[in-house]
Amino acid sequence: MLRSIVSSIEFEKFQRNWSEKNSMKRFPMGRVVGREPF
């Protein structure tokens, strides 16, 4: 039970990172501007 929860969380993290990398490739400037604190 606990292991499946942990694996699902890890999978979600992996998906988020992967989609962020893909969007960075598509919109390099947009991602940089969006990440700026100001």
MOPAC internal coordinates of N, CA, C and O (Angstrom, degrees):
PM7 1SCF
backbone

  N    0.0000 0     0.00 0     0.00 0    0    0    0
  C    1.4749 1     0.00 0     0.00 0    1    0    0
  C    1.5350 1   109.94 1     0.00 0    2    1    0
  O    1.2310 1   120.89 1   123.15 1    3    2    1
  N    1.3143 1   115.90 1   -56.85 1    3    2    1
  C    1.4653 1   118.54 1  -177.95 1    5    3    2
  C    1.5285 1   110.36 1   -63.36 1    6    5    3
  O    1.2310 1   120.99 1   141.24 1    7    6    5
  N    1.3279 1   115.72 1   -38.76 1    7    6    5
  C    1.4633 1   118.84 1  -178.12 1    9    7    6
  C    1.5283 1   110.95 1   -62.52 1   10    9    7
  O    1.2310 1   120.21 1   141.00 1   11   10    9
  N    1.3293 1   117.20 1   -39.00 1   11   10    9
  C    1.4713 1   119.20 1  -179.17 1   13   11   10
  C    1.5293 1   109.94 1   -67.22 1   14   13   11
  O    1.2310 1   120.22 1   143.80 1   15   14   13
  N    1.3295 1   117.18 1   -36.20 1   15   14   13
  C    1.4715 1   120.02 1   178.49 1   17   15   14
  C    1.5271 1   109.74 1   -64.67 1   18   17   15
  O    1.2310 1   120.82 1   134.38 1   19   18   17
  N    1.3203 1   116.04 1   -45.62 1   19   18   17
  C    1.4645 1   119.88 1  -179.24 1   21   19   18
  C    1.5228 1   110.04 1   -63.09 1   22   21   19
  O    1.2310 1   120.36 1   136.21 1   23   22   21
  N    1.3294 1   116.92 1   -43.79 1   23   22   21
  C    1.4647 1   119.48 1  -178.11 1   25   23   22
  C    1.5271 1   110.30 1   -65.17 1   26   25   23
  O    1.2310 1   120.15 1   143.74 1   27   26   25
  N    1.3294 1   117.32 1   -36.26 1   27   26   25
  C    1.4664 1   119.22 1   179.55 1   29   27   26
  C    1.5294 1   109.94 1   -68.13 1   30   29   27
  O    1.2310 1   120.22 1   142.98 1   31   30   29
  N    1.3323 1   117.18 1   -37.02 1   31   30   29
  C    1.4691 1   120.09 1   178.03 1   33   31   30
  C    1.5277 1   109.59 1   -65.25 1   34   33   31
  O    1.2310 1   120.70 1   135.70 1   35   34   33
  N    1.3379 1   116.27 1   -44.30 1   35   34   33
  C    1.4617 1   120.20 1   179.13 1   37   35   34
  C    1.5253 1   110.40 1   -61.79 1   38   37   35
  O    1.2310 1   120.71 1   140.13 1   39   38   37
  N    1.3288 1   116.24 1   -39.87 1   39   38   37
  C    1.4651 1   120.11 1   179.87 1   41   39   38
  C    1.5224 1   110.36 1   -64.37 1   42   41   39
  O    1.2310 1   120.81 1   139.80 1   43   42   41
  N    1.3368 1   116.05 1   -40.20 1   43   42   41
  C    1.4639 1   119.43 1   179.53 1   45   43   42
  C    1.5272 1   109.99 1   -64.66 1   46   45   43
  O    1.2310 1   120.58 1   138.67 1   47   46   45
  N    1.3362 1   116.51 1   -41.33 1   47   46   45
  C    1.4591 1   120.02 1   178.62 1   49   47   46
  C    1.5243 1   110.01 1   -61.61 1   50   49   47
  O    1.2310 1   121.12 1   136.14 1   51   50   49
  N    1.3412 1   115.47 1   -43.86 1   51   50   49
  C    1.4590 1   120.25 1  -179.31 1   53   51   50
  C    1.5234 1   110.39 1   -62.15 1   54   53   51
  O    1.2310 1   120.10 1   136.96 1   55   54   53
  N    1.3320 1   117.41 1   -43.04 1   55   54   53
  C    1.4667 1   120.61 1   179.02 1   57   55   54
  C    1.5227 1   110.73 1   -62.16 1   58   57   55
  O    1.2310 1   120.73 1   137.77 1   59   58   57
  N    1.3353 1   116.21 1   -42.23 1   59   58   57
  C    1.4637 1   119.52 1  -178.14 1   61   59   58
  C    1.5273 1   110.08 1   -63.52 1   62   61   59
  O    1.2310 1   120.62 1   134.18 1   63   62   61
  N    1.3356 1   116.43 1   -45.82 1   63   62   61
  C    1.4635 1   119.81 1   179.52 1   65   63   62
  C    1.5210 1   110.76 1   -60.71 1   66   65   63
  O    1.2310 1   120.73 1   137.06 1   67   66   65
  N    1.3519 1   116.20 1   -42.94 1   67   66   65
  C    1.4583 1   120.63 1  -177.56 1   69   67   66
  C    1.5205 1   110.46 1   -63.93 1   70   69   67
  O    1.2310 1   120.27 1   136.09 1   71   70   69
  N    1.3324 1   117.09 1   -43.91 1   71   70   69
  C    1.4694 1   119.92 1  -178.83 1   73   71   70
  C    1.5288 1   109.96 1   -68.70 1   74   73   71
  O    1.2310 1   120.11 1   145.96 1   75   74   73
  N    1.3338 1   117.39 1   -34.04 1   75   74   73
  C    1.4688 1   119.19 1   178.40 1   77   75   74
  C    1.5224 1   109.95 1   -65.85 1   78   77   75
  O    1.2310 1   120.20 1   139.20 1   79   78   77
  N    1.3436 1   117.23 1   -40.80 1   79   78   77
  C    1.4612 1   119.79 1   178.80 1   81   79   78
  C    1.5179 1   110.14 1   -63.68 1   82   81   79
  O    1.2310 1   120.39 1   138.93 1   83   82   81
  N    1.3334 1   116.86 1   -41.07 1   83   82   81
  C    1.4641 1   120.01 1  -179.47 1   85   83   82
  C    1.5217 1   110.39 1   -64.60 1   86   85   83
  O    1.2310 1   119.92 1   137.13 1   87   86   85
  N    1.3269 1   117.76 1   -42.87 1   87   86   85
  C    1.4609 1   119.94 1  -179.22 1   89   87   86
  C    1.5289 1   109.88 1   -68.45 1   90   89   87
  O    1.2310 1   119.96 1   148.64 1   91   90   89
  N    1.3277 1   117.68 1   -31.36 1   91   90   89
  C    1.4595 1   119.84 1   177.61 1   93   91   90
  C    1.5198 1   109.57 1   -65.67 1   94   93   91
  O    1.2310 1   120.59 1   141.07 1   95   94   93
  N    1.3403 1   116.48 1   -38.93 1   95   94   93
  C    1.4624 1   118.83 1   178.34 1   97   95   94
  C    1.5235 1   110.17 1   -64.66 1   98   97   95
  O    1.2310 1   120.67 1   142.49 1   99   98   97
  N    1.3294 1   116.32 1   -37.51 1   99   98   97
  C    1.4629 1   119.39 1  -177.09 1  101   99   98
  C    1.5263 1   111.48 1   -77.24 1  102  101   99
  O    1.2310 1   120.49 1   137.56 1  103  102  101
  N    1.3359 1   116.66 1   -42.44 1  103  102  101
  C    1.4725 1   120.09 1  -177.98 1  105  103  102
  C    1.5330 1   109.13 1  -125.76 1  106  105  103
  O    1.2310 1   119.72 1  -104.18 1  107  106  105
  N    1.3321 1   118.14 1    75.82 1  107  106  105
  C    1.4768 1   119.34 1  -177.16 1  109  107  106
  C    1.5226 1   112.25 1   -62.67 1  110  109  107
  O    1.2310 1   120.25 1   134.64 1  111  110  109
  N    1.3385 1   117.12 1   -45.36 1  111  110  109
  C    1.4624 1   118.97 1  -178.56 1  113  111  110
  C    1.5270 1   111.06 1   -70.37 1  114  113  111
  O    1.2310 1   120.25 1   139.60 1  115  114  113
  N    1.3143 1   117.14 1   -40.40 1  115  114  113
  C    1.4622 1   120.08 1  -178.51 1  117  115  114
  C    1.5189 1   110.99 1   -61.27 1  118  117  115
  O    1.2310 1   120.31 1   139.44 1  119  118  117
  N    1.3327 1   117.02 1   -40.56 1  119  118  117
  C    1.4556 1   119.52 1  -179.14 1  121  119  118
  C    1.5275 1   109.80 1   -67.80 1  122  121  119
  O    1.2310 1   120.27 1   139.50 1  123  122  121
  N    1.3188 1   117.08 1   -40.50 1  123  122  121
  C    1.4685 1   119.77 1  -178.45 1  125  123  122
  C    1.5215 1   109.71 1   -65.34 1  126  125  123
  O    1.2310 1   120.39 1   134.87 1  127  126  125
  N    1.3269 1   116.86 1   -45.13 1  127  126  125
  C    1.4636 1   120.15 1  -179.00 1  129  127  126
  C    1.5217 1   109.90 1   -65.33 1  130  129  127
  O    1.2310 1   120.39 1   140.81 1  131  130  129
  N    1.3329 1   116.86 1   -39.19 1  131  130  129
  C    1.4626 1   119.94 1  -178.73 1  133  131  130
  C    1.5188 1   111.63 1   -66.74 1  134  133  131
  O    1.2310 1   119.97 1   152.95 1  135  134  133
  N    1.3379 1   117.66 1   -27.05 1  135  134  133
  C    1.4570 1   120.46 1  -177.95 1  137  135  134
  C    1.5258 1   112.06 1   -84.68 1  138  137  135
  O    1.2310 1   119.54 1   167.26 1  139  138  137
  N    1.3110 1   118.48 1   -12.74 1  139  138  137
  C    1.4679 1   119.63 1  -177.96 1  141  139  138
  C    1.5285 1   110.59 1   -64.97 1  142  141  139
  O    1.2310 1   119.37 1   -44.28 1  143  142  141
  N    1.3361 1   118.82 1   135.72 1  143  142  141
  C    1.4699 1   120.93 1  -179.35 1  145  143  142
  C    1.5219 1   111.82 1   -65.88 1  146  145  143
  O    1.2310 1   120.19 1   147.57 1  147  146  145
  N    1.3103 1   117.24 1   -32.43 1  147  146  145
  C    1.4595 1   119.93 1   178.38 1  149  147  146
  C    1.5167 1   109.58 1  -103.98 1  150  149  147
  O    1.2310 1   120.10 1   180.00 1  151  150  149

